[in-house]
Amino acid sequence: MELIKSAVNIGLERPVKILHVTDSHIGLVDERDNARKHALAGRLHAPEKEQYLAQHLAYAKEHCDLLVHTGDLMDFVSHANVEMARAFVRQEKVFFIAGNHDYSQYVGEAWEDNAYRMNSYMDIDRMGGLGVPMLFNARVVGGVNIVGIDNSYYLFADWQLWRLQQEVKKGLPILLAFHDPLFEESLYRHHKAVSSEFCTYLVGCDEEHLLSYSEFRAVQQRPDAPTMRMIDYIKSEPLIKAILTGHLHFSFESNLTPTLPQFVTGGGYSGVAREVTLL
């Protein structure tokens, strides 16, 4: 287990410790899953992923107020993965919001949009469901409102903005959690420097920053009007104190505004987790 430690001063009476975990990419199958799922598991699964997830949970139970998992807990939808995920996310010290792989049927086999997501959501429900919200989630811990929003396909919806505004009305400091990071110049440049890919998988890239993308990736990641409304609101709302994200499989810290840090945490599948102390 590789532990990164970060802190944010938001004026709490007592510190709140959050263990941020993301991108565990567990790939379990059993006799209920078809041959294609078994082939995926053979190609993508590794036992150490489950071992790291168990270590993260044990650490959070002993040292933290909450474990926040920002998606890609499952590598793909299977009966065994859904059962694993349900057992994990329903534990008292776990808070979860979904990532793109939590809806993926065969990993990259189709154009993934909201219709694809909802079809997978129905499959997950038929397998018994996860028992927690996957699209929008919120919980108060130690006077901090943890708010999770599913932006797994690089978009936000207006209904999610409305729900966030209702959470703001509670008047508590907010820690946002979602899978895909928001565009920020230094994060964009860092991704370009460390990756051979032509896109950066960030939410809210403008046309200038999309120029180097392939047409497929530009269409996939081009923000729409509801997404930009959400980003503008997040940047302007003073009760939003920090953002936890993943998706990129590396760790990075930067500020979206002078007072709003965004923490990208590396892949849980390789043991990485971030302990964030809210002061």
C-alpha positions in Angstrom: 0.0 0.0 0.0 1.3 3.4 -1.0 -0.1 6.2 1.2 -0.1 9.9 0.1 -0.9 12.5 2.8 -2.6 15.8 2.1 -4.4 18.4 4.2 -6.9 21.1 3.7 -7.8 23.8 6.2 -11.5 24.5 6.1 -12.1 25.7 9.7 -13.4 22.6 11.4 -13.6 22.2 15.2 -11.9 18.8 15.0 -10.0 17.2 12.1 -11.8 14.8 9.8 -9.7 12.2 8.0 -10.7 10.8 4.7 -9.0 7.9 2.9 -9.4 8.5 -0.9 -9.3 5.4 -3.0 -10.1 5.1 -6.7 -9.7 2.9 -9.7 -9.4 -0.5 -8.0 -10.5 -2.3 -11.2 -11.5 -5.6 -9.6 -12.2 -8.2 -12.2 -14.0 -11.2 -10.7 -16.1 -13.8 -12.6 -17.8 -17.1 -11.7 -20.0 -19.7 -13.3 -22.8 -17.3 -13.8 -20.8 -15.1 -16.2 -20.3 -15.8 -19.9 -17.1 -16.8 -21.8 -16.4 -13.2 -22.8 -16.4 -12.1 -19.2 -14.1 -14.9 -18.3 -11.8 -13.9 -21.1 -11.8 -10.3 -19.7 -11.0 -11.6 -16.2 -8.1 -13.7 -17.6 -6.7 -10.7 -19.3 -7.3 -8.0 -16.7 -7.6 -9.5 -13.2 -4.8 -9.7 -10.7 -5.2 -11.0 -7.1 -3.2 -8.1 -5.7 -6.0 -5.7 -6.6 -8.3 -7.3 -4.1 -5.5 -7.4 -1.6 -4.9 -3.7 -1.9 -8.6 -3.0 -1.6 -8.7 -5.0 1.7 -5.6 -3.1 2.9 -7.3 0.3 2.1 -10.4 -0.7 4.0 -8.5 -2.0 7.0 -6.5 1.3 7.1 -9.6 3.4 6.9 -11.3 1.5 9.7 -8.4 2.0 12.0 -7.2 5.5 11.1 -9.9 7.5 9.2 -13.5 8.7 9.5 -14.5 7.5 6.1 -13.1 5.8 3.0 -14.3 7.7 -0.2 -14.1 5.6 -3.4 -14.4 7.6 -6.6 -15.2 4.9 -9.0 -13.9 2.1 -11.2 -14.2 -0.2 -8.2 -15.3 -2.9 -10.8 -13.3 -3.3 -14.0 -16.5 -4.5 -15.7 -20.0 -5.7 -14.8 -20.2 -9.3 -13.8 -22.2 -11.2 -11.2 -19.1 -11.8 -9.0 -18.0 -8.1 -9.3 -21.4 -6.8 -8.4 -21.5 -9.0 -5.3 -18.0 -7.9 -4.3 -18.9 -4.2 -4.9 -22.1 -4.5 -2.9 -20.3 -6.0 0.1 -17.7 -3.3 -0.1 -19.8 -0.1 -0.6 -22.4 -1.0 2.0 -19.9 -1.0 4.8 -20.5 1.8 7.3 -17.1 3.5 6.7 -17.3 3.5 2.9 -18.7 6.2 0.6 -18.9 5.4 -3.1 -19.6 7.2 -6.4 -19.4 5.4 -9.7 -16.8 5.6 -12.5 -17.1 4.5 -16.2 -15.8 1.0 -15.6 -18.5 0.4 -13.0 -20.9 0.3 -16.0 -18.6 -1.3 -18.6 -19.9 -4.6 -20.0 -16.8 -5.7 -22.0 -14.4 -2.7 -21.7 -14.3 -0.6 -24.7 -16.6 -2.6 -26.9 -19.2 0.1 -27.5 -19.8 3.8 -27.5 -20.6 4.5 -23.8 -23.1 7.2 -23.2 -26.0 7.8 -20.8 -28.2 5.1 -22.5 -25.3 2.6 -22.2 -24.9 3.6 -18.6 -28.6 3.1 -17.7 -28.7 -0.3 -19.5 -25.8 -1.4 -17.4 -27.4 0.1 -14.3 -30.5 -2.1 -15.0 -28.2 -5.1 -15.4 -26.5 -4.3 -12.0 -30.0 -4.0 -10.5 -31.0 -7.4 -11.9 -27.9 -8.8 -10.3 -29.0 -7.5 -6.9 -27.7 -3.9 -7.1 -25.1 -2.2 -5.0 -27.5 -0.9 -2.4 -26.1 2.6 -2.5 -26.7 5.5 -5.0 -24.3 5.4 -8.0 -25.3 8.7 -9.8 -25.4 11.1 -6.9 -24.6 10.4 -3.3 -24.2 12.5 -0.1 -23.3 11.9 3.5 -22.3 14.2 6.4 -19.3 13.1 8.4 -17.8 15.2 11.2 -19.6 18.3 10.1 -18.4 17.9 6.5 -20.8 17.1 3.7 -19.3 14.5 1.3 -21.0 14.9 -2.0 -20.4 12.4 -4.9 -21.5 13.1 -8.4 -21.2 10.6 -11.3 -19.4 12.3 -14.2 -18.0 9.1 -15.6 -18.7 10.0 -19.3 -17.1 13.5 -19.0 -20.5 15.2 -18.6 -22.7 16.6 -15.8 -26.5 16.9 -16.0 -28.7 19.8 -14.8 -30.5 17.5 -12.3 -27.1 16.9 -10.7 -26.5 20.6 -10.4 -29.9 21.0 -8.8 -29.1 18.2 -6.3 -25.8 19.8 -5.5 -27.5 23.2 -4.8 -29.8 21.4 -2.4 -26.8 20.0 -0.5 -25.3 23.5 -0.4 -28.4 24.7 1.4 -27.4 22.6 4.4 -24.7 25.2 5.0 -21.9 22.7 5.7 -18.5 22.7 4.1 -18.5 20.3 1.1 -16.0 17.8 -0.1 -16.8 16.9 -3.7 -16.0 13.4 -5.1 -16.2 12.3 -8.7 -14.4 10.0 -11.0 -13.2 12.3 -13.9 -11.0 15.4 -12.9 -12.0 18.8 -14.0 -9.8 20.6 -16.5 -7.0 22.7 -15.0 -4.0 23.9 -17.0 -1.2 22.4 -15.0 -2.9 19.0 -14.8 -3.6 19.1 -18.6 0.1 19.9 -19.2 1.3 17.2 -16.8 -0.8 14.6 -18.4 0.6 15.5 -21.8 4.1 15.3 -20.4 3.7 11.8 -18.8 1.4 10.1 -21.3 1.8 9.1 -24.9 -1.9 9.7 -25.5 -3.3 12.7 -27.4 -6.1 13.4 -25.0 -6.1 14.1 -21.2 -9.5 12.7 -20.1 -10.5 15.9 -18.3 -13.9 17.3 -17.9 -14.5 20.8 -19.4 -11.7 21.2 -21.9 -12.3 24.1 -24.3 -11.9 23.9 -28.0 -8.3 25.1 -28.0 -7.2 22.3 -25.6 -9.2 19.7 -27.6 -7.3 20.5 -30.8 -4.7 17.7 -30.3 -7.4 15.1 -29.6 -8.5 12.6 -32.2 -12.0 13.3 -33.5 -13.3 10.3 -31.5 -11.9 11.6 -28.2 -12.9 15.2 -28.9 -16.5 14.1 -29.5 -16.4 11.9 -26.4 -14.9 14.6 -24.1 -16.3 17.9 -25.4 -18.3 19.5 -22.7 -22.0 20.5 -23.2 -23.9 23.4 -21.6 -25.0 21.6 -18.4 -21.5 20.5 -17.8 -20.1 24.0 -18.1 -22.9 25.3 -15.8 -21.9 22.7 -13.2 -18.2 23.6 -13.5 -18.9 27.3 -13.2 -21.0 26.7 -10.1 -18.4 24.4 -8.5 -15.7 27.1 -8.9 -18.0 29.9 -7.6 -19.5 28.2 -4.5 -17.5 29.0 -1.4 -18.8 26.1 0.6 -17.1 23.7 -1.8 -13.7 23.3 -0.2 -11.9 20.5 -2.1 -12.4 17.9 -4.8 -11.4 14.2 -4.9 -11.0 12.5 -8.3 -9.3 9.6 -10.0 -9.5 8.1 -13.5 -6.0 9.1 -14.7 -4.1 6.4 -12.7 -1.5 8.9 -11.4 -1.5 11.3 -8.5 -1.5 15.1 -8.8 -2.5 18.1 -6.8 -3.5 21.5 -8.2 -6.0 24.3 -7.6 -9.0 25.0 -9.8 -9.3 28.5 -8.2 -7.0 30.1 -5.6 -9.1 28.5 -2.8 -10.3 25.2 -4.4 -7.8 22.3 -4.5 -8.4 19.3 -6.7 -6.7 16.0 -5.7 -6.2 13.3 -8.3 -5.2 10.0 -6.7 -3.4 7.2 -8.5 -4.7 3.7 -9.1 -5.9 1.7 -6.2 -5.2 -1.4 -8.3 -1.5 -0.6 -7.6 -2.0 0.1 -3.9 -2.2 3.9 -4.0 -4.4 5.8 -1.6 -4.5 9.3 -0.3 -5.2 10.3 3.3 -6.8 13.8 3.3 -7.0 15.5 6.7 -9.6 18.3 6.8 -8.7 20.8 9.5 
